[in-house]
Each structure stands twice: as C-alpha cells, then as structure tokens.
Amino acid sequence: KSLSLQTRVTSESSPAFIWHSFSDGVVSVNNSIMMAAALSANGVPNEIHTFFEGRHGVGLGEEFKSIGKWTDLCEGWMRDSGYLD
C-alpha cells in the first residue's frame, strides 16, 4: 500500500499526463487508471491515454506506431492547459 501512488494523491498533487499500454507485462494498466481517477477525484488536472500494444519500459515508444504519438499528445495537453507557451 505504501507504494500505491494513487493513495497519496491530494489536491496539491502536480498535474499529470499519463500513458500506459494494455500489453505491459510488468505493471497493470489498471494502476494508471486508478492514478488518473485519484487525480480527478482531487481536482488535479490530468490526461490519460491507453495503448493496446507496447512492452514495459518502451520509453519514447518510437518502435510502436501508436505509442510513438504520446509525445505529441503530451505536448498538446501541456499547451492546451497553459503549461507550455
């Protein structure tokens, strides 16, 4: 429980862009979904994207066509939210 970040979210938590793949064999996508839900419940801005294919630790995801788009999605979210000029 002490390692479950979603239990530590408060209204003071930082905004977050979250992405995860369903095929991650190390960490369940449900962890990211619970984190996004906890952020939302505390009024913390967030955006979550789930991708079907992609192993754990894929980094920028350039080897996967769909995951490779996460950087553009994040930039768009940051611009739309006013976190980037």
PyMOL Python script that loads the backbone (N, CA, C, O; Angstrom):
from pymol import cmd

cmd.read_pdbstr("""\
ATOM      1  N   LYS A   1       0.824  -1.201   0.000  1.00  0.00           N
ATOM      2  CA  LYS A   1       0.000   0.000   0.000  1.00  0.00           C
ATOM      3  C   LYS A   1       0.868   1.266   0.000  1.00  0.00           C
ATOM      4  O   LYS A   1       0.498   2.269  -0.609  1.00  0.00           O
ATOM      5  N   SER A   2       2.006   1.221   0.672  1.00  0.00           N
ATOM      6  CA  SER A   2       2.854   2.407   0.742  1.00  0.00           C
ATOM      7  C   SER A   2       3.439   2.775  -0.626  1.00  0.00           C
ATOM      8  O   SER A   2       3.875   3.910  -0.820  1.00  0.00           O
ATOM      9  N   LEU A   3       3.455   1.847  -1.561  1.00  0.00           N
ATOM     10  CA  LEU A   3       3.971   2.115  -2.911  1.00  0.00           C
ATOM     11  C   LEU A   3       2.872   2.472  -3.907  1.00  0.00           C
ATOM     12  O   LEU A   3       3.159   2.719  -5.078  1.00  0.00           O
ATOM     13  N   SER A   4       1.636   2.501  -3.462  1.00  0.00           N
ATOM     14  CA  SER A   4       0.499   2.807  -4.340  1.00  0.00           C
ATOM     15  C   SER A   4       0.301   4.314  -4.388  1.00  0.00           C
ATOM     16  O   SER A   4      -0.293   4.902  -3.484  1.00  0.00           O
ATOM     17  N   LEU A   5       0.800   4.928  -5.444  1.00  0.00           N
ATOM     18  CA  LEU A   5       0.767   6.391  -5.536  1.00  0.00           C
ATOM     19  C   LEU A   5      -0.636   6.967  -5.472  1.00  0.00           C
ATOM     20  O   LEU A   5      -0.831   8.067  -4.954  1.00  0.00           O
ATOM     21  N   GLN A   6      -1.622   6.233  -5.996  1.00  0.00           N
ATOM     22  CA  GLN A   6      -2.976   6.781  -6.011  1.00  0.00           C
ATOM     23  C   GLN A   6      -3.514   7.016  -4.600  1.00  0.00           C
ATOM     24  O   GLN A   6      -4.451   7.795  -4.426  1.00  0.00           O
ATOM     25  N   THR A   7      -2.941   6.358  -3.590  1.00  0.00           N
ATOM     26  CA  THR A   7      -3.395   6.584  -2.213  1.00  0.00           C
ATOM     27  C   THR A   7      -2.766   7.826  -1.607  1.00  0.00           C
ATOM     28  O   THR A   7      -3.146   8.250  -0.516  1.00  0.00           O
ATOM     29  N   ARG A   8      -1.814   8.405  -2.306  1.00  0.00           N
ATOM     30  CA  ARG A   8      -1.106   9.586  -1.794  1.00  0.00           C
ATOM     31  C   ARG A   8      -1.496  10.883  -2.510  1.00  0.00           C
ATOM     32  O   ARG A   8      -0.933  11.939  -2.221  1.00  0.00           O
ATOM     33  N   VAL A   9      -2.434  10.815  -3.420  1.00  0.00           N
ATOM     34  CA  VAL A   9      -2.860  11.994  -4.173  1.00  0.00           C
ATOM     35  C   VAL A   9      -3.660  12.930  -3.281  1.00  0.00           C
ATOM     36  O   VAL A   9      -4.532  12.502  -2.524  1.00  0.00           O
ATOM     37  N   THR A  10      -3.343  14.218  -3.386  1.00  0.00           N
ATOM     38  CA  THR A  10      -4.106  15.265  -2.701  1.00  0.00           C
ATOM     39  C   THR A  10      -4.419  16.354  -3.720  1.00  0.00           C
ATOM     40  O   THR A  10      -3.990  16.285  -4.871  1.00  0.00           O
ATOM     41  N   SER A  11      -5.155  17.336  -3.294  1.00  0.00           N
ATOM     42  CA  SER A  11      -5.462  18.462  -4.187  1.00  0.00           C
ATOM     43  C   SER A  11      -4.207  19.258  -4.520  1.00  0.00           C
ATOM     44  O   SER A  11      -4.222  20.067  -5.448  1.00  0.00           O
ATOM     45  N   GLU A  12      -3.131  19.044  -3.787  1.00  0.00           N
ATOM     46  CA  GLU A  12      -1.863  19.724  -4.029  1.00  0.00           C
ATOM     47  C   GLU A  12      -0.940  18.947  -4.966  1.00  0.00           C
ATOM     48  O   GLU A  12       0.150  19.423  -5.282  1.00  0.00           O
ATOM     49  N   SER A  13      -1.353  17.768  -5.412  1.00  0.00           N
ATOM     50  CA  SER A  13      -0.519  16.963  -6.319  1.00  0.00           C
ATOM     51  C   SER A  13      -0.342  17.675  -7.651  1.00  0.00           C
ATOM     52  O   SER A  13      -1.186  18.471  -8.063  1.00  0.00           O
ATOM     53  N   SER A  14       0.744  17.382  -8.304  1.00  0.00           N
ATOM     54  CA  SER A  14       1.051  18.010  -9.591  1.00  0.00           C
ATOM     55  C   SER A  14       0.155  17.478 -10.702  1.00  0.00           C
ATOM     56  O   SER A  14      -0.227  16.308 -10.686  1.00  0.00           O
ATOM     57  N   PRO A  15      -0.182  18.326 -11.660  1.00  0.00           N
ATOM     58  CA  PRO A  15      -0.903  17.855 -12.842  1.00  0.00           C
ATOM     59  C   PRO A  15      -0.102  16.738 -13.510  1.00  0.00           C
ATOM     60  O   PRO A  15       1.123  16.693 -13.400  1.00  0.00           O
ATOM     61  N   ALA A  16      -0.797  15.845 -14.197  1.00  0.00           N
ATOM     62  CA  ALA A  16      -0.095  14.692 -14.767  1.00  0.00           C
ATOM     63  C   ALA A  16      -0.644  14.291 -16.130  1.00  0.00           C
ATOM     64  O   ALA A  16      -1.853  14.296 -16.363  1.00  0.00           O
ATOM     65  N   PHE A  17       0.265  13.949 -17.008  1.00  0.00           N
ATOM     66  CA  PHE A  17      -0.056  13.306 -18.277  1.00  0.00           C
ATOM     67  C   PHE A  17       0.372  11.855 -18.109  1.00  0.00           C
ATOM     68  O   PHE A  17       1.533  11.580 -17.806  1.00  0.00           O
ATOM     69  N   ILE A  18      -0.556  10.930 -18.304  1.00  0.00           N
ATOM     70  CA  ILE A  18      -0.300   9.514 -18.064  1.00  0.00           C
ATOM     71  C   ILE A  18      -0.569   8.727 -19.333  1.00  0.00           C
ATOM     72  O   ILE A  18      -1.580   8.939 -20.003  1.00  0.00           O
ATOM     73  N   TRP A  19       0.342   7.814 -19.661  1.00  0.00           N
ATOM     74  CA  TRP A  19       0.063   6.876 -20.750  1.00  0.00           C
ATOM     75  C   TRP A  19       0.549   5.499 -20.329  1.00  0.00           C
ATOM     76  O   TRP A  19       1.499   5.361 -19.559  1.00  0.00           O
ATOM     77  N   HIS A  20      -0.129   4.487 -20.854  1.00  0.00           N
ATOM     78  CA  HIS A  20       0.179   3.105 -20.468  1.00  0.00           C
ATOM     79  C   HIS A  20      -0.289   2.193 -21.588  1.00  0.00           C
ATOM     80  O   HIS A  20      -1.170   2.558 -22.367  1.00  0.00           O
ATOM     81  N   SER A  21       0.294   1.016 -21.670  1.00  0.00           N
ATOM     82  CA  SER A  21      -0.173   0.046 -22.671  1.00  0.00           C
ATOM     83  C   SER A  21      -0.813  -1.148 -21.986  1.00  0.00           C
ATOM     84  O   SER A  21      -0.374  -1.590 -20.924  1.00  0.00           O
ATOM     85  N   PHE A  22      -1.860  -1.659 -22.619  1.00  0.00           N
ATOM     86  CA  PHE A  22      -2.563  -2.825 -22.094  1.00  0.00           C
ATOM     87  C   PHE A  22      -1.676  -4.060 -22.071  1.00  0.00           C
ATOM     88  O   PHE A  22      -1.860  -4.936 -21.227  1.00  0.00           O
ATOM     89  N   SER A  23      -0.723  -4.140 -22.980  1.00  0.00           N
ATOM     90  CA  SER A  23       0.109  -5.342 -23.065  1.00  0.00           C
ATOM     91  C   SER A  23       1.362  -5.271 -22.187  1.00  0.00           C
ATOM     92  O   SER A  23       2.226  -6.143 -22.284  1.00  0.00           O
ATOM     93  N   ASP A  24       1.475  -4.250 -21.335  1.00  0.00           N
ATOM     94  CA  ASP A  24       2.597  -4.162 -20.402  1.00  0.00           C
ATOM     95  C   ASP A  24       2.540  -5.377 -19.482  1.00  0.00           C
ATOM     96  O   ASP A  24       1.585  -5.546 -18.724  1.00  0.00           O
ATOM     97  N   GLY A  25       3.558  -6.212 -19.552  1.00  0.00           N
ATOM     98  CA  GLY A  25       3.579  -7.436 -18.762  1.00  0.00           C
ATOM     99  C   GLY A  25       4.138  -7.268 -17.362  1.00  0.00           C
ATOM    100  O   GLY A  25       4.199  -8.237 -16.605  1.00  0.00           O
ATOM    101  N   VAL A  26       4.548  -6.061 -17.000  1.00  0.00           N
ATOM    102  CA  VAL A  26       5.145  -5.821 -15.689  1.00  0.00           C
ATOM    103  C   VAL A  26       4.199  -5.070 -14.763  1.00  0.00           C
ATOM    104  O   VAL A  26       4.039  -5.439 -13.599  1.00  0.00           O
ATOM    105  N   VAL A  27       3.575  -4.023 -15.275  1.00  0.00           N
ATOM    106  CA  VAL A  27       2.666  -3.200 -14.478  1.00  0.00           C
ATOM    107  C   VAL A  27       1.304  -3.169 -15.163  1.00  0.00           C
ATOM    108  O   VAL A  27       1.212  -2.909 -16.363  1.00  0.00           O
ATOM    109  N   SER A  28       0.266  -3.430 -14.411  1.00  0.00           N
ATOM    110  CA  SER A  28      -1.089  -3.434 -14.959  1.00  0.00           C
ATOM    111  C   SER A  28      -1.537  -2.024 -15.348  1.00  0.00           C
ATOM    112  O   SER A  28      -1.269  -1.054 -14.640  1.00  0.00           O
ATOM    113  N   VAL A  29      -2.216  -1.934 -16.473  1.00  0.00           N
ATOM    114  CA  VAL A  29      -2.774  -0.654 -16.910  1.00  0.00           C
ATOM    115  C   VAL A  29      -3.755  -0.106 -15.871  1.00  0.00           C
ATOM    116  O   VAL A  29      -3.991   1.100 -15.810  1.00  0.00           O
ATOM    117  N   ASN A  30      -4.317  -0.986 -15.067  1.00  0.00           N
ATOM    118  CA  ASN A  30      -5.250  -0.547 -14.021  1.00  0.00           C
ATOM    119  C   ASN A  30      -4.588   0.404 -13.028  1.00  0.00           C
ATOM    120  O   ASN A  30      -5.266   1.254 -12.452  1.00  0.00           O
ATOM    121  N   ASN A  31      -3.276   0.277 -12.816  1.00  0.00           N
ATOM    122  CA  ASN A  31      -2.588   1.204 -11.920  1.00  0.00           C
ATOM    123  C   ASN A  31      -2.665   2.635 -12.445  1.00  0.00           C
ATOM    124  O   ASN A  31      -2.898   3.568 -11.677  1.00  0.00           O
ATOM    125  N   SER A  32      -2.470   2.806 -13.742  1.00  0.00           N
ATOM    126  CA  SER A  32      -2.554   4.149 -14.330  1.00  0.00           C
ATOM    127  C   SER A  32      -3.981   4.671 -14.304  1.00  0.00           C
ATOM    128  O   SER A  32      -4.208   5.860 -14.081  1.00  0.00           O
ATOM    129  N   ILE A  33      -4.935   3.792 -14.530  1.00  0.00           N
ATOM    130  CA  ILE A  33      -6.346   4.194 -14.481  1.00  0.00           C
ATOM    131  C   ILE A  33      -6.720   4.639 -13.070  1.00  0.00           C
ATOM    132  O   ILE A  33      -7.423   5.635 -12.898  1.00  0.00           O
ATOM    133  N   MET A  34      -6.252   3.900 -12.055  1.00  0.00           N
ATOM    134  CA  MET A  34      -6.528   4.294 -10.663  1.00  0.00           C
ATOM    135  C   MET A  34      -5.861   5.617 -10.321  1.00  0.00           C
ATOM    136  O   MET A  34      -6.424   6.419  -9.577  1.00  0.00           O
ATOM    137  N   MET A  35      -4.667   5.854 -10.856  1.00  0.00           N
ATOM    138  CA  MET A  35      -3.978   7.121 -10.599  1.00  0.00           C
ATOM    139  C   MET A  35      -4.745   8.280 -11.206  1.00  0.00           C
ATOM    140  O   MET A  35      -4.941   9.306 -10.555  1.00  0.00           O
ATOM    141  N   ALA A  36      -5.183   8.124 -12.457  1.00  0.00           N
ATOM    142  CA  ALA A  36      -5.954   9.186 -13.108  1.00  0.00           C
ATOM    143  C   ALA A  36      -7.259   9.443 -12.353  1.00  0.00           C
ATOM    144  O   ALA A  36      -7.675  10.593 -12.204  1.00  0.00           O
ATOM    145  N   ALA A  37      -7.897   8.389 -11.882  1.00  0.00           N
ATOM    146  CA  ALA A  37      -9.140   8.551 -11.121  1.00  0.00           C
ATOM    147  C   ALA A  37      -8.891   9.294  -9.810  1.00  0.00           C
ATOM    148  O   ALA A  37      -9.684  10.152  -9.423  1.00  0.00           O
ATOM    149  N   ALA A  38      -7.792   8.968  -9.128  1.00  0.00           N
ATOM    150  CA  ALA A  38      -7.468   9.651  -7.871  1.00  0.00           C
ATOM    151  C   ALA A  38      -7.160  11.127  -8.117  1.00  0.00           C
ATOM    152  O   ALA A  38      -7.580  11.989  -7.345  1.00  0.00           O
ATOM    153  N   LEU A  39      -6.431  11.414  -9.187  1.00  0.00           N
ATOM    154  CA  LEU A  39      -6.153  12.810  -9.530  1.00  0.00           C
ATOM    155  C   LEU A  39      -7.450  13.561  -9.803  1.00  0.00           C
ATOM    156  O   LEU A  39      -7.651  14.666  -9.299  1.00  0.00           O
ATOM    157  N   SER A  40      -8.321  12.965 -10.592  1.00  0.00           N
ATOM    158  CA  SER A  40      -9.605  13.603 -10.920  1.00  0.00           C
ATOM    159  C   SER A  40     -10.453  13.828  -9.671  1.00  0.00           C
ATOM    160  O   SER A  40     -11.057  14.888  -9.510  1.00  0.00           O
ATOM    161  N   ALA A  41     -10.497  12.836  -8.796  1.00  0.00           N
ATOM    162  CA  ALA A  41     -11.287  12.941  -7.567  1.00  0.00           C
ATOM    163  C   ALA A  41     -10.792  14.071  -6.672  1.00  0.00           C
ATOM    164  O   ALA A  41     -11.554  14.611  -5.871  1.00  0.00           O
ATOM    165  N   ASN A  42      -9.525  14.425  -6.808  1.00  0.00           N
ATOM    166  CA  ASN A  42      -8.946  15.503  -6.006  1.00  0.00           C
ATOM    167  C   ASN A  42      -8.829  16.814  -6.769  1.00  0.00           C
ATOM    168  O   ASN A  42      -8.195  17.759  -6.300  1.00  0.00           O
ATOM    169  N   GLY A  43      -9.443  16.869  -7.950  1.00  0.00           N
ATOM    170  CA  GLY A  43      -9.452  18.106  -8.733  1.00  0.00           C
ATOM    171  C   GLY A  43      -8.126  18.453  -9.371  1.00  0.00           C
ATOM    172  O   GLY A  43      -7.870  19.617  -9.680  1.00  0.00           O
ATOM    173  N   VAL A  44      -7.279  17.457  -9.570  1.00  0.00           N
ATOM    174  CA  VAL A  44      -5.964  17.699 -10.166  1.00  0.00           C
ATOM    175  C   VAL A  44      -6.034  17.461 -11.669  1.00  0.00           C
ATOM    176  O   VAL A  44      -6.447  16.384 -12.098  1.00  0.00           O
ATOM    177  N   PRO A  45      -5.640  18.443 -12.477  1.00  0.00           N
ATOM    178  CA  PRO A  45      -5.673  18.266 -13.928  1.00  0.00           C
ATOM    179  C   PRO A  45      -4.830  17.069 -14.365  1.00  0.00           C
ATOM    180  O   PRO A  45      -3.704  16.875 -13.904  1.00  0.00           O
ATOM    181  N   ASN A  46      -5.400  16.283 -15.255  1.00  0.00           N
ATOM    182  CA  ASN A  46      -4.675  15.128 -15.775  1.00  0.00           C
ATOM    183  C   ASN A  46      -5.279  14.698 -17.098  1.00  0.00           C
ATOM    184  O   ASN A  46      -6.408  15.044 -17.446  1.00  0.00           O
ATOM    185  N   GLU A  47      -4.479  13.928 -17.820  1.00  0.00           N
ATOM    186  CA  GLU A  47      -4.953  13.317 -19.065  1.00  0.00           C
ATOM    187  C   GLU A  47      -4.326  11.931 -19.122  1.00  0.00           C
ATOM    188  O   GLU A  47      -3.153  11.759 -18.790  1.00  0.00           O
ATOM    189  N   ILE A  48      -5.109  10.946 -19.544  1.00  0.00           N
ATOM    190  CA  ILE A  48      -4.612   9.575 -19.625  1.00  0.00           C
ATOM    191  C   ILE A  48      -4.878   9.019 -21.015  1.00  0.00           C
ATOM    192  O   ILE A  48      -5.932   9.253 -21.606  1.00  0.00           O
ATOM    193  N   HIS A  49      -3.892   8.274 -21.529  1.00  0.00           N
ATOM    194  CA  HIS A  49      -4.018   7.584 -22.811  1.00  0.00           C
ATOM    195  C   HIS A  49      -3.594   6.140 -22.601  1.00  0.00           C
ATOM    196  O   HIS A  49      -2.559   5.866 -21.993  1.00  0.00           O
ATOM    197  N   THR A  50      -4.393   5.233 -23.103  1.00  0.00           N
ATOM    198  CA  THR A  50      -4.036   3.818 -23.048  1.00  0.00           C
ATOM    199  C   THR A  50      -3.866   3.307 -24.467  1.00  0.00           C
ATOM    200  O   THR A  50      -4.676   3.583 -25.351  1.00  0.00           O
ATOM    201  N   PHE A  51      -2.799   2.561 -24.658  1.00  0.00           N
ATOM    202  CA  PHE A  51      -2.482   1.997 -25.957  1.00  0.00           C
ATOM    203  C   PHE A  51      -2.550   0.481 -25.861  1.00  0.00           C
ATOM    204  O   PHE A  51      -2.238  -0.088 -24.815  1.00  0.00           O
ATOM    205  N   PHE A  52      -2.952  -0.171 -26.930  1.00  0.00           N
ATOM    206  CA  PHE A  52      -3.095  -1.618 -26.910  1.00  0.00           C
ATOM    207  C   PHE A  52      -1.751  -2.334 -26.823  1.00  0.00           C
ATOM    208  O   PHE A  52      -1.566  -3.219 -25.987  1.00  0.00           O
ATOM    209  N   GLU A  53      -0.820  -1.954 -27.684  1.00  0.00           N
ATOM    210  CA  GLU A  53       0.441  -2.673 -27.792  1.00  0.00           C
ATOM    211  C   GLU A  53       1.602  -1.867 -27.230  1.00  0.00           C
ATOM    212  O   GLU A  53       1.699  -0.659 -27.446  1.00  0.00           O
ATOM    213  N   GLY A  54       2.477  -2.550 -26.509  1.00  0.00           N
ATOM    214  CA  GLY A  54       3.683  -1.908 -26.003  1.00  0.00           C
ATOM    215  C   GLY A  54       4.179  -2.567 -24.740  1.00  0.00           C
ATOM    216  O   GLY A  54       3.424  -2.749 -23.785  1.00  0.00           O
ATOM    217  N   ARG A  55       5.429  -2.919 -24.736  1.00  0.00           N
ATOM    218  CA  ARG A  55       6.028  -3.558 -23.568  1.00  0.00           C
ATOM    219  C   ARG A  55       6.367  -2.519 -22.503  1.00  0.00           C
ATOM    220  O   ARG A  55       6.345  -1.316 -22.763  1.00  0.00           O
ATOM    221  N   HIS A  56       6.677  -2.996 -21.315  1.00  0.00           N
ATOM    222  CA  HIS A  56       7.080  -2.128 -20.213  1.00  0.00           C
ATOM    223  C   HIS A  56       8.433  -1.490 -20.530  1.00  0.00           C
ATOM    224  O   HIS A  56       9.317  -2.145 -21.081  1.00  0.00           O
ATOM    225  N   GLY A  57       8.588  -0.238 -20.188  1.00  0.00           N
ATOM    226  CA  GLY A  57       9.859   0.450 -20.377  1.00  0.00           C
ATOM    227  C   GLY A  57      10.151   0.824 -21.814  1.00  0.00           C
ATOM    228  O   GLY A  57      11.315   0.882 -22.213  1.00  0.00           O
ATOM    229  N   VAL A  58       9.124   1.077 -22.595  1.00  0.00           N
ATOM    230  CA  VAL A  58       9.292   1.354 -24.015  1.00  0.00           C
ATOM    231  C   VAL A  58       9.830   2.765 -24.282  1.00  0.00           C
ATOM    232  O   VAL A  58      10.176   3.087 -25.418  1.00  0.00           O
ATOM    233  N   GLY A  59       9.904   3.597 -23.257  1.00  0.00           N
ATOM    234  CA  GLY A  59      10.479   4.937 -23.418  1.00  0.00           C
ATOM    235  C   GLY A  59       9.639   5.828 -24.318  1.00  0.00           C
ATOM    236  O   GLY A  59       8.445   6.014 -24.083  1.00  0.00           O
ATOM    237  N   LEU A  60      10.267   6.376 -25.344  1.00  0.00           N
ATOM    238  CA  LEU A  60       9.546   7.256 -26.263  1.00  0.00           C
ATOM    239  C   LEU A  60       8.590   6.495 -27.174  1.00  0.00           C
ATOM    240  O   LEU A  60       7.747   7.104 -27.832  1.00  0.00           O
ATOM    241  N   GLY A  61       8.710   5.182 -27.217  1.00  0.00           N
ATOM    242  CA  GLY A  61       7.775   4.366 -27.983  1.00  0.00           C
ATOM    243  C   GLY A  61       7.934   4.453 -29.478  1.00  0.00           C
ATOM    244  O   GLY A  61       7.004   4.131 -30.216  1.00  0.00           O
ATOM    245  N   GLU A  62       9.081   4.876 -29.939  1.00  0.00           N
ATOM    246  CA  GLU A  62       9.283   5.081 -31.373  1.00  0.00           C
ATOM    247  C   GLU A  62       9.137   3.799 -32.190  1.00  0.00           C
ATOM    248  O   GLU A  62       8.862   3.861 -33.388  1.00  0.00           O
ATOM    249  N   GLU A  63       9.318   2.640 -31.561  1.00  0.00           N
ATOM    250  CA  GLU A  63       9.197   1.373 -32.289  1.00  0.00           C
ATOM    251  C   GLU A  63       7.744   0.929 -32.460  1.00  0.00           C
ATOM    252  O   GLU A  63       7.468  -0.022 -33.191  1.00  0.00           O
ATOM    253  N   PHE A  64       6.819   1.612 -31.790  1.00  0.00           N
ATOM    254  CA  PHE A  64       5.401   1.295 -31.894  1.00  0.00           C
ATOM    255  C   PHE A  64       4.671   2.493 -32.493  1.00  0.00           C
ATOM    256  O   PHE A  64       4.735   3.598 -31.956  1.00  0.00           O
ATOM    257  N   LYS A  65       3.988   2.270 -33.594  1.00  0.00           N
ATOM    258  CA  LYS A  65       3.339   3.374 -34.323  1.00  0.00           C
ATOM    259  C   LYS A  65       2.386   4.180 -33.439  1.00  0.00           C
ATOM    260  O   LYS A  65       2.443   5.410 -33.438  1.00  0.00           O
ATOM    261  N   SER A  66       1.518   3.510 -32.691  1.00  0.00           N
ATOM    262  CA  SER A  66       0.533   4.248 -31.893  1.00  0.00           C
ATOM    263  C   SER A  66       1.167   4.902 -30.666  1.00  0.00           C
ATOM    264  O   SER A  66       0.886   6.065 -30.377  1.00  0.00           O
ATOM    265  N   ILE A  67       2.013   4.177 -29.947  1.00  0.00           N
ATOM    266  CA  ILE A  67       2.623   4.729 -28.732  1.00  0.00           C
ATOM    267  C   ILE A  67       3.546   5.892 -29.058  1.00  0.00           C
ATOM    268  O   ILE A  67       3.664   6.825 -28.265  1.00  0.00           O
ATOM    269  N   GLY A  68       4.192   5.851 -30.196  1.00  0.00           N
ATOM    270  CA  GLY A  68       5.101   6.924 -30.582  1.00  0.00           C
ATOM    271  C   GLY A  68       4.441   8.291 -30.629  1.00  0.00           C
ATOM    272  O   GLY A  68       5.129   9.312 -30.660  1.00  0.00           O
ATOM    273  N   LYS A  69       3.117   8.320 -30.635  1.00  0.00           N
ATOM    274  CA  LYS A  69       2.376   9.588 -30.674  1.00  0.00           C
ATOM    275  C   LYS A  69       2.224  10.233 -29.300  1.00  0.00           C
ATOM    276  O   LYS A  69       1.733  11.356 -29.194  1.00  0.00           O
ATOM    277  N   TRP A  70       2.648   9.521 -28.232  1.00  0.00           N
ATOM    278  CA  TRP A  70       2.388  10.056 -26.903  1.00  0.00           C
ATOM    279  C   TRP A  70       3.073  11.397 -26.663  1.00  0.00           C
ATOM    280  O   TRP A  70       2.541  12.234 -25.934  1.00  0.00           O
ATOM    281  N   THR A  71       4.230  11.616 -27.254  1.00  0.00           N
ATOM    282  CA  THR A  71       4.922  12.888 -27.026  1.00  0.00           C
ATOM    283  C   THR A  71       4.148  14.065 -27.627  1.00  0.00           C
ATOM    284  O   THR A  71       4.090  15.143 -27.035  1.00  0.00           O
ATOM    285  N   ASP A  72       3.555  13.849 -28.808  1.00  0.00           N
ATOM    286  CA  ASP A  72       2.727  14.905 -29.415  1.00  0.00           C
ATOM    287  C   ASP A  72       1.459  15.129 -28.596  1.00  0.00           C
ATOM    288  O   ASP A  72       1.025  16.267 -28.414  1.00  0.00           O
ATOM    289  N   LEU A  73       0.870  14.044 -28.105  1.00  0.00           N
ATOM    290  CA  LEU A  73      -0.329  14.156 -27.266  1.00  0.00           C
ATOM    291  C   LEU A  73      -0.018  14.926 -25.981  1.00  0.00           C
ATOM    292  O   LEU A  73      -0.803  15.767 -25.542  1.00  0.00           O
ATOM    293  N   CYS A  74       1.129  14.626 -25.391  1.00  0.00           N
ATOM    294  CA  CYS A  74       1.530  15.315 -24.161  1.00  0.00           C
ATOM    295  C   CYS A  74       1.782  16.796 -24.421  1.00  0.00           C
ATOM    296  O   CYS A  74       1.348  17.650 -23.649  1.00  0.00           O
ATOM    297  N   GLU A  75       2.485  17.094 -25.510  1.00  0.00           N
ATOM    298  CA  GLU A  75       2.739  18.493 -25.843  1.00  0.00           C
ATOM    299  C   GLU A  75       1.431  19.249 -26.048  1.00  0.00           C
ATOM    300  O   GLU A  75       1.280  20.377 -25.577  1.00  0.00           O
ATOM    301  N   GLY A  76       0.486  18.626 -26.751  1.00  0.00           N
ATOM    302  CA  GLY A  76      -0.813  19.259 -26.964  1.00  0.00           C
ATOM    303  C   GLY A  76      -1.539  19.521 -25.657  1.00  0.00           C
ATOM    304  O   GLY A  76      -2.116  20.591 -25.466  1.00  0.00           O
ATOM    305  N   TRP A  77      -1.511  18.548 -24.758  1.00  0.00           N
ATOM    306  CA  TRP A  77      -2.165  18.710 -23.454  1.00  0.00           C
ATOM    307  C   TRP A  77      -1.501  19.838 -22.678  1.00  0.00           C
ATOM    308  O   TRP A  77      -2.180  20.669 -22.075  1.00  0.00           O
ATOM    309  N   MET A  78      -0.178  19.865 -22.696  1.00  0.00           N
ATOM    310  CA  MET A  78       0.531  20.912 -21.961  1.00  0.00           C
ATOM    311  C   MET A  78       0.232  22.294 -22.534  1.00  0.00           C
ATOM    312  O   MET A  78       0.062  23.250 -21.778  1.00  0.00           O
ATOM    313  N   ARG A  79       0.165  22.413 -23.853  1.00  0.00           N
ATOM    314  CA  ARG A  79      -0.161  23.706 -24.472  1.00  0.00           C
ATOM    315  C   ARG A  79      -1.604  24.103 -24.165  1.00  0.00           C
ATOM    316  O   ARG A  79      -1.868  25.242 -23.781  1.00  0.00           O
ATOM    317  N   ASP A  80      -2.536  23.163 -24.334  1.00  0.00           N
ATOM    318  CA  ASP A  80      -3.952  23.445 -24.090  1.00  0.00           C
ATOM    319  C   ASP A  80      -4.208  23.820 -22.632  1.00  0.00           C
ATOM    320  O   ASP A  80      -5.107  24.608 -22.338  1.00  0.00           O
ATOM    321  N   SER A  81      -3.419  23.256 -21.728  1.00  0.00           N
ATOM    322  CA  SER A  81      -3.591  23.504 -20.297  1.00  0.00           C
ATOM    323  C   SER A  81      -2.833  24.729 -19.813  1.00  0.00           C
ATOM    324  O   SER A  81      -2.970  25.132 -18.658  1.00  0.00           O
ATOM    325  N   GLY A  82      -2.031  25.323 -20.694  1.00  0.00           N
ATOM    326  CA  GLY A  82      -1.273  26.516 -20.321  1.00  0.00           C
ATOM    327  C   GLY A  82       0.043  26.221 -19.632  1.00  0.00           C
ATOM    328  O   GLY A  82       0.651  27.124 -19.057  1.00  0.00           O
ATOM    329  N   TYR A  83       0.499  24.972 -19.676  1.00  0.00           N
ATOM    330  CA  TYR A  83       1.773  24.619 -19.047  1.00  0.00           C
ATOM    331  C   TYR A  83       2.957  24.869 -19.968  1.00  0.00           C
ATOM    332  O   TYR A  83       4.106  24.864 -19.526  1.00  0.00           O
ATOM    333  N   LEU A  84       2.677  25.088 -21.249  1.00  0.00           N
ATOM    334  CA  LEU A  84       3.703  25.412 -22.245  1.00  0.00           C
ATOM    335  C   LEU A  84       3.257  26.645 -23.000  1.00  0.00           C
ATOM    336  O   LEU A  84       2.074  26.794 -23.308  1.00  0.00           O
ATOM    337  N   ASP A  85       4.176  27.515 -23.296  1.00  0.00           N
ATOM    338  CA  ASP A  85       3.835  28.710 -24.085  1.00  0.00           C
ATOM    339  C   ASP A  85       3.850  28.381 -25.561  1.00  0.00           C
ATOM    340  O   ASP A  85       3.590  29.253 -26.391  1.00  0.00           O
TER     341      ASP A  85
END
""", "prot")
cmd.dss("prot")
cmd.show_as("cartoon", "prot")
cmd.util.cbc("prot")
cmd.orient("prot")
